[in-house]
Amino acid sequence: MIRLVGVGKTYDDGTVAVQELDLDVPRGRTVCLVGPSGCGKSTTLKMVNRLIEPTQGRIFLDGEEITRADPVALRRRIGYVIQQVGLFPHQSIRTNVATVPSLLGWDRKKAHARADELMDLVGLDPAQYGGRYPHQLSGGQRQRVGVARALAADPPVLLMDEPFGAVDPIVRSRLQDEFARIARDLDKTVMFVTHDIDEAIRMGDKVAVFAVGGRLAQYDEPATLLGRPADDFVAEFVGASRGLRRLSVTPIEERHLVRHDGEPPAATLPIGSTLEEALATMLRQDDARVAVTRGGAMLGVLTPGAVHRALRTSIAEDDPADGADRVTAG
Ligand SMILES: Nc1ncnc2c1ncn2[C@@H]1O[C@H](COP(=O)(O)OP(=O)(O)OP(=O)(O)O)[C@@H](O)[C@H]1O
């Protein structure tokens, strides 16, 4: 859907922000660009909607080279969400969300109906918030408005630059979950910039790790990134606790389950849920076991020991040097 081929950007003062970048963002998927400050993430994003022109290489959207496209028409196909949401302070939330439909010439009633529908989608009651002004909302609510506004013209592509950077961790985690659901339900192709590896792993179907100087250090699915970092830089960036981070990307499989005798546990999860969900379920109750089901039928039981073994096995399978021989059954 979005394809960068040999893309580079050297600013006028000689700063090399991005080097020889090849990146393919598949349709309907979310790709997170992550890396330390100044490594060229935002520059990359802005080259896709032509806020910045590359000095090298070519960028394609749906097979069409974007440098040949009219920038205004291009931006209608690409929603853009940034951290400082940039809402119009003297316009109501409803009017803010309806900005793009109004620019596209929709009549006011239709544009406002669309705005209400989108406010609902991002979890803001239009009756309660539609008439308010931006300063009457919390930071998290403003971010939701930013997402709603970017979705208003129903663009197939969304570019998001640290959209949830300015809100507290709890609100942030809710926004991440809700946005992931919306992107999936609406089948959006998303490029998402963050400097937070946890956010990248949580949101990305694939994650591109950038090193300073705009070099792409690794481009892989989250589990591969955690299991097999391409080099020391990536290993350090994903961090020493990458074993823990695997919890959220490792699905429960049948081989992880133990047989149960007697009374089955009350808590259940469908097979394919993550080990993180299993652990969270265990922590919510006194019984530390979870029944794992497929189509309502129980396949077996997950215990804390089984979660530990599953995690150790998955680390070992990816990186035999990291303890394969120490994983024991039982
Ligand atoms: N207009 C500009 N002129 C010169 N250098 C620039 C310009 N804009 C950005 N840069 C430089 O390009 C490099 C990449 O910047 P960019 O904003 O893409 O990084 P980033 O990875 O998004 O950083 P952050 O996480 O801090 O937002 C940085 O060294 C930055 O100082």
The ligand as a Gaussian input file, in Angstrom:
#p B3LYP/6-31G(d) Opt

LIG

0 1
 N       14.100000      21.444000       8.930000
 C       15.199000      20.820000       9.353000
 N       16.425000      21.270000       9.038000
 C       17.538000      20.629000       9.449000
 N       17.531000      19.498000      10.180000
 C       16.336000      19.000000      10.512000
 C       15.103000      19.619000      10.129000
 N       14.072000      18.895000      10.630000
 C       14.638000      17.859000      11.278000
 N       15.987000      17.914000      11.226000
 C       16.961000      16.971000      11.784000
 O       16.750000      15.704000      11.164000
 C       16.949000      14.644000      12.089000
 C       15.698000      13.774000      12.112000
 O       14.607000      14.539000      12.660000
 P       13.160000      13.894000      12.878000
 O       12.275000      14.947000      13.395000
 O       12.763000      13.169000      11.647000
 O       13.499000      12.829000      14.021000
 P       12.534000      11.958000      14.936000
 O       13.095000      10.578000      14.897000
 O       11.136000      12.112000      14.525000
 O       12.806000      12.596000      16.354000
 P       11.880000      12.775000      17.666000
 O       11.604000      11.392000      18.192000
 O       12.767000      13.562000      18.582000
 O       10.656000      13.505000      17.225000
 C       17.270000      15.309000      13.421000
 O       18.660000      15.302000      13.565000
 C       16.751000      16.719000      13.261000
 O       17.485000      17.635000      14.033000

